[in-house]
Amino acid sequence: MAAANPKPNKLAFLSMPAPASYVAGLGRGASGFTTRSDIGPAREGPSAEAIAEAQAKRGEEQQEFDPDAFQDPDNEVGLFSSLPHNEDDEEADNIYASVDEAMDSRRKRQREEREKAEAERVRREQPKIQAQFADLKRGLSAVTDEEWDGIPEVGNLTRRKRKKIGEGRAFAVPDSVLVGNRAQGEMSNTAMDVDSQDGAMTNFVDIGDASKKVLTLRLDQMGTSTGASGTATSVDPKGYLTSLDSVILKSDAEIGDIKRARTLFDSLVKSNPKHAPGWIAAACLEEHAGRMVAARKIIKQGCEVCPKSDDVWLEAARLHNPSDAKIILANAVQHVPTSVKIWLAAADLEGSGPTSIPARRQIMRRALEHIPNSIRLWKETVNLEDNPADARLLLGRAVEVIPKSVELWLALARLESPGEARKVLNKARKAVPTSHEIWIAAGRLVEEGANGPNKDAELEKVDKTIEMAVSSLRKHQVLLTREQWLKEAEKCEQDGSLRTCEAIVKATISLDLSDADPDSLLDTYLSDSQSSIASGHVHTARAVLAQALLLFPSSSTLWHEAADLEKAHSSSPDALVKLLDRANQHCPQDEVMWLMNAKERWLGMNDVSGARDVLAAAFNRNPESEQIWLAAIKVEDETGEAGLARQLLERARGVAGTPRIWLKSATFERLHGNPTETLKLLSEALTKYPTQLAKLYMIQGQVHQYDLQPPSYSNARASYAAGMKHCPKEPVLWILASRLEEVDGKSIRARAILEKGRTLNPTSELIWHESVLVEERNSSAVQAKQLLSRALQALPASGLLWSLAIMSEARPQRKARSVDALKKASEDPWVVCCVARLFWAERKVEKARTWFERAVSSEAGSDLGDLWAWWLKFERQHGGTGKKQEGGEEANERAENVVNKCIEKDPKHGLLWPAIRKDVKNRALDTRHILIKVAEELK
């Protein structure tokens, strides 16, 4: 049997020498590196002979080095070095150099910006390792002790054959550890062991290892120390990471700025050591940098160099804790005993509680010993006193020391009784004759003492006191402007001294206005009152207007301004009525003032007889006034005196005879169910005024159409035809005539009337709107859409037409149509209301509510009753609060809010609102019920 071939040894290469330039793991991407431990200690490099011998052993050939082998052929050195270099060559070199420089600088700025941006991009995309792990380092503060102990060791991550260290295993101690421990207790009597063979050799690796061991040993000792925490050599292992998290990391730029500022301030305090702000700035810089010890040291030097600067001492107190700050301020008052700020700071350090008051009082009294003429110290000292008698004594001493202080005199007067206060103020006037505050305080004192039966006489002394104040101040060359006096009057009003306020206005309202003409003077008074009203000082404005009315009693503008002020801010209707009575006496031709007086008596005071008396007096002064006649008729009509109202209308037709009076007469008879008398009055009115009032034709046609039984369509058609002939520009006449034909079953004639109306009124959106509705009512949807397109071409900004266009579309197309409408008429209330209805249909309640509110917020929208009705209808459905009223119905505060707002605005126009409001059946309904009725009719 043949012998078996021996198996080759696969590990034989381990005993072989490594080839030259071998790097372990190079095939899988590893690269070689060399450390200090590999090359050993520093020594002299090999000689040339040693290098040659090594090359010979490796079989490498030694080649001669030719210095000219790698010479640049374009370089003239060596190639053309023997040729002469003349001026032409020099000029050519300069030209090429300038060209190179120009080409280089052409896009230098762009290139530098591009390079800078590229560097920032690279820094952002490839940040440094330190920056990447900064947030993770801060996150280590949240790691618990259990998590920290659960982190595996670095060398035990393979998860293969994992065994717990120390379980059933033993390790042999290396000889190096034994030798090292043996040498730990030995002491050497030499500075350093020197190698006997080479005295210049130093083993830096051993030195580094030794220093590392020493540092590790010290850190372990400090970490396991049982001493008190907080010492210089103790480390809190548990709180170390938390303390690192609280450290404010500063950027390199900020650190550089701090270093530069530190150098600058250091130079400042050295060059000018007596400059106190320099020391303060240097200390603040160190405080900002987090070096409180250095900051305190610097400010201490500042206190030594600048002991007379109170700012340095205050800064030093601020940088120290309260106990040290007290010591610092105690030293400060020895160097700067006259500094008020230092004494106040020392008092503030004692605290603000009741237990600190004795200490604060002691400090303030010591301060007054050094600075007796400080008003602030006296005020602070008085504020610390709880007993008024003690405060009075202190203030008495204060005014003796500082007799020119107005504040101290006024404070003393406030603490005294009225009689003593008068004496104090008299002394104050003598001590400070140029102070207007003392005079005003005297006037307020007189006002406060005015009580009893002689109150009016006492109050007149207030006026005399202020007049004396103005004359006395003029003698002492103290000239306050009108604006300053008005400000003082406003202050008195704020403090509740209304009579003093009036006295100031009365005595100073005409200052500096002696050369002004009446018109500018009137404008000045009006602007003064308006500015006072704007700032909330109503009584000052009232006093200004009262004085202005004494100078201009026949000015209607002033009377209107005063009446509006009383109506808006007066709590008693009697004040307004008295003012209106005076206005009627001085301005008897002002019809508005008569009407306001009558209305206020009738509605505000429920004094119908008083209102009649006012209107009777107004008749005597203005016999042909249409407004007064109509107001008197309204009073009698709404109070149930129909007979008196009819008599007044008859007299008014004979005296005034205006078209509105004839219209009111016809409307009155119609509302009281007298169609025959109504037609008679209308015929007479149209005979006198055929072209002045289109409503006469409207009422005549409506009486024939609705009030007569049976209705007379022919007479109504004749009335509307006459109206369209004499008043062709009135759109409502055309609409009423068209609707009459529709009711009579003549839709073709209705279209013809509206088409003629559009021809005469091409810009009337009402006629276009009615034309489209006529087509829809007659089931001509295609023609209605065509007509609506023509209407939008003629009136592209009409919100009424756009709202009709939106609602005529199918539901999916309405939103797109609304976008077009908002582009053409974004602020039109009809469009806004239509958008709100779309949100309502989509159940977007809050958006719908917002758009409804926006629709009625403008002046035009608030006058459209239909918009208020749509909003009320919406709130009735979605505005419930869930609470139940007494009757069991759900309370709806939002709907009630809408009703109240509508009553306040009192709308007059709309599509459905005027028809329901002017219906004879609804003549007794107020705005609330009209709004509810319109909301029920909307579809």
ZIRA-V645008 format. One record per backbone hydrogen bond with DSSP energy under -1.0 kcal/mol. CO is the residue of the C=O (numbers start at 1). NH is the residue of the N-H. Records with the same first field share a line. If there is no record, write none. Layout:
BEGIN
CO = NH ; NH
END
This chain:
BEGIN
9 = 12
11 = 14
12 = 15
19 = 22
23 = 26
25 = 30
26 = 29
35 = 39
36 = 40
47 = 51
48 = 52
49 = 53
50 = 54
51 = 55
52 = 56
53 = 57
54 = 58
55 = 60
66 = 69
76 = 80
80 = 83
86 = 90
87 = 91
88 = 92
89 = 93
90 = 94
91 = 95
92 = 96
93 = 97
94 = 98
95 = 99
96 = 100
97 = 101
98 = 102
99 = 103
100 = 104
101 = 105
107 = 111
108 = 112
109 = 113
110 = 114
111 = 115
112 = 116
113 = 117
114 = 118
115 = 119
116 = 120
117 = 121
118 = 122
119 = 123
120 = 124
121 = 125
122 = 126
128 = 132
129 = 133
133 = 137
134 = 138
135 = 139
138 = 141
139 = 142
140 = 143
144 = 148
145 = 149
146 = 150
148 = 151
153 = 156
164 = 167
174 = 178
175 = 179
176 = 180
177 = 181
178 = 182
179 = 183
198 = 201
202 = 204
203 = 207
204 = 208
205 = 209
206 = 210
207 = 211
208 = 212
209 = 213
210 = 214
211 = 215
212 = 216
213 = 217
214 = 218
215 = 219
216 = 220
217 = 221
218 = 222
219 = 223
220 = 224
222 = 235
231 = 234
239 = 243
240 = 244
241 = 245
242 = 246
251 = 255
252 = 256
253 = 257
254 = 258
255 = 259
256 = 260
257 = 261
258 = 262
259 = 263
260 = 264
261 = 265
262 = 266
263 = 267
264 = 268
265 = 269
266 = 270
267 = 271
268 = 272
272 = 275
274 = 276
275 = 279
276 = 280
277 = 281
278 = 282
279 = 283
280 = 284
281 = 285
282 = 286
283 = 287
284 = 288
285 = 289
286 = 291
287 = 290
291 = 295
292 = 296
293 = 297
294 = 298
295 = 299
296 = 300
297 = 301
298 = 302
299 = 303
300 = 304
301 = 305
302 = 306
306 = 309
309 = 313
310 = 314
311 = 315
312 = 316
313 = 317
314 = 318
315 = 319
321 = 325
322 = 326
323 = 327
324 = 328
325 = 329
326 = 330
327 = 331
328 = 332
329 = 333
331 = 335
332 = 336
336 = 339
339 = 343
340 = 344
341 = 345
342 = 346
343 = 347
344 = 348
345 = 349
347 = 350
348 = 351
353 = 356
356 = 360
357 = 361
358 = 362
359 = 363
360 = 364
361 = 365
362 = 366
363 = 367
364 = 368
365 = 369
366 = 370
367 = 371
371 = 374
374 = 378
375 = 379
376 = 380
377 = 381
378 = 382
379 = 383
382 = 385
387 = 391
388 = 392
389 = 393
390 = 394
391 = 395
392 = 396
393 = 397
394 = 398
395 = 399
396 = 400
397 = 401
398 = 402
402 = 405
405 = 409
406 = 410
407 = 411
408 = 412
409 = 413
410 = 414
411 = 415
417 = 421
418 = 422
419 = 423
420 = 424
421 = 425
422 = 426
423 = 427
424 = 428
425 = 429
426 = 430
427 = 431
428 = 432
432 = 435
436 = 440
437 = 441
438 = 442
439 = 443
440 = 444
441 = 445
442 = 446
443 = 447
444 = 448
445 = 449
447 = 450
449 = 451
452 = 455
454 = 458
455 = 459
456 = 460
460 = 464
461 = 465
462 = 466
463 = 467
464 = 468
465 = 469
466 = 470
467 = 471
468 = 472
469 = 473
470 = 474
471 = 475
472 = 476
473 = 478
474 = 477
481 = 485
482 = 486
483 = 487
484 = 488
485 = 489
486 = 490
487 = 491
488 = 492
489 = 493
490 = 494
491 = 495
492 = 497
493 = 496
496 = 498
497 = 501
498 = 502
499 = 503
500 = 504
501 = 505
502 = 506
503 = 507
504 = 508
505 = 509
508 = 511
510 = 513
517 = 521
518 = 522
519 = 523
520 = 524
521 = 525
522 = 526
523 = 527
524 = 528
525 = 529
526 = 530
527 = 531
528 = 532
529 = 533
530 = 534
531 = 535
532 = 537
533 = 536
536 = 538
537 = 541
538 = 542
539 = 543
540 = 544
541 = 545
542 = 546
543 = 547
544 = 548
545 = 549
546 = 550
547 = 551
548 = 552
552 = 555
555 = 559
556 = 560
557 = 561
558 = 562
559 = 563
560 = 564
561 = 565
562 = 566
563 = 567
564 = 568
565 = 569
566 = 570
573 = 577
574 = 578
575 = 579
576 = 580
577 = 581
578 = 582
579 = 583
580 = 584
581 = 585
582 = 586
583 = 587
587 = 590
589 = 591
590 = 594
591 = 595
592 = 596
593 = 597
594 = 598
595 = 599
596 = 600
597 = 601
598 = 602
599 = 603
600 = 605
601 = 607
607 = 611
608 = 612
609 = 613
610 = 614
611 = 615
612 = 616
613 = 617
614 = 618
615 = 619
616 = 620
617 = 621
618 = 622
622 = 625
625 = 629
626 = 630
627 = 631
628 = 632
629 = 633
630 = 634
631 = 635
632 = 636
633 = 637
634 = 638
635 = 639
636 = 641
637 = 640
640 = 642
641 = 645
642 = 646
643 = 647
644 = 648
645 = 649
646 = 650
647 = 651
648 = 652
649 = 653
650 = 654
651 = 655
652 = 656 ; 657
658 = 662
659 = 663
660 = 664
661 = 665
662 = 666
663 = 667
664 = 668
665 = 669
666 = 670
667 = 671
668 = 672
669 = 674
670 = 673
674 = 678
675 = 679
676 = 680
677 = 681
678 = 682
679 = 683
680 = 684
681 = 685
682 = 686
683 = 687
684 = 688
685 = 689
694 = 698
695 = 699
696 = 700
697 = 701
698 = 702
699 = 703
700 = 704
701 = 705
702 = 706
703 = 708
704 = 712
712 = 716
713 = 717
714 = 718
715 = 719
716 = 720
717 = 721
718 = 722
719 = 723
720 = 724
721 = 725
722 = 726
723 = 727
727 = 730
731 = 735
732 = 736
733 = 737
734 = 738
735 = 739
736 = 740
737 = 741
738 = 742
739 = 743
740 = 744
741 = 746
742 = 745
746 = 750
747 = 751
748 = 752
749 = 753
750 = 754
751 = 755
752 = 756
753 = 757
754 = 758
755 = 759
756 = 760
757 = 761
761 = 764
764 = 768
765 = 769
766 = 770
767 = 771
768 = 772
769 = 773
770 = 774
771 = 775
772 = 776
773 = 777
774 = 778
775 = 780
776 = 779
780 = 784
781 = 785
782 = 786
783 = 787
784 = 788
785 = 789
786 = 790
787 = 791
788 = 792
789 = 793
790 = 794
791 = 795
795 = 798
798 = 802
799 = 803
800 = 804
801 = 805
802 = 806
803 = 807
804 = 808
813 = 817
814 = 818
815 = 819
816 = 820
817 = 821
818 = 822
819 = 823
820 = 824
821 = 825
828 = 832
829 = 833
830 = 834
831 = 835
832 = 836
833 = 837
834 = 838
835 = 839
836 = 840
837 = 841
838 = 842
839 = 844
840 = 843
843 = 845
844 = 848
845 = 849
846 = 850
847 = 851
848 = 852
849 = 853
850 = 854
851 = 855
852 = 856
858 = 862
861 = 864
863 = 909
864 = 868
865 = 869
866 = 870
867 = 871
868 = 872
869 = 873
870 = 874
871 = 875
872 = 876
874 = 878
875 = 879
883 = 891
885 = 888
889 = 885
891 = 881
892 = 896
893 = 897
894 = 898
895 = 899
896 = 900
897 = 901
898 = 902
899 = 903
900 = 904
901 = 905
902 = 906
909 = 865
912 = 916
913 = 917
914 = 918
919 = 922
920 = 923
922 = 925
926 = 930
927 = 931
928 = 932
929 = 933
930 = 934
931 = 935
932 = 936
933 = 937
934 = 938
END
